[in-house]
């Protein structure tokens, strides 16, 4: 059975950096769970992981849609489930 580690907390406290460090140690991938980080170009105020951090380990569900597109919770759940199965 696959293990899932959830890192939660308020915006801008270093969750992304911690996730990268953990992922590097255990050879894991990161699935973004922030409702605003799915949108491209919405970098200010979302505390997205930097491009450098995203280059260190695979990240999913970050910068996947344009701001003028809708993305429902059901769509997120479906994509997340698919990603988990593929990892």
Long-range contacts (C-beta under 8 A, 24 or more apart in sequence): 2-84, 2-87, 4-84, 6-33, 11-45, 11-46, 11-47, 12-47, 16-47, 16-48, 16-49, 16-50, 16-53, 17-49, 17-53, 19-49, 20-49, 20-53, 20-56, 20-57, 23-56, 23-57, 24-56, 24-57, 28-57, 28-87, 29-57, 29-58, 29-59, 29-60, 29-83, 29-87, 30-57, 30-58, 30-59, 30-60, 31-59, 31-60, 31-61, 31-80, 31-83, 31-84, 32-59, 32-60, 32-61, 32-62, 33-61, 33-80, 37-61, 37-62, 37-63, 38-62, 38-63, 38-64, 38-65, 38-71, 38-76, 39-63, 39-65, 39-66, 39-67, 39-71, 40-64, 40-65, 40-66, 40-67, 41-66, 41-67, 42-67
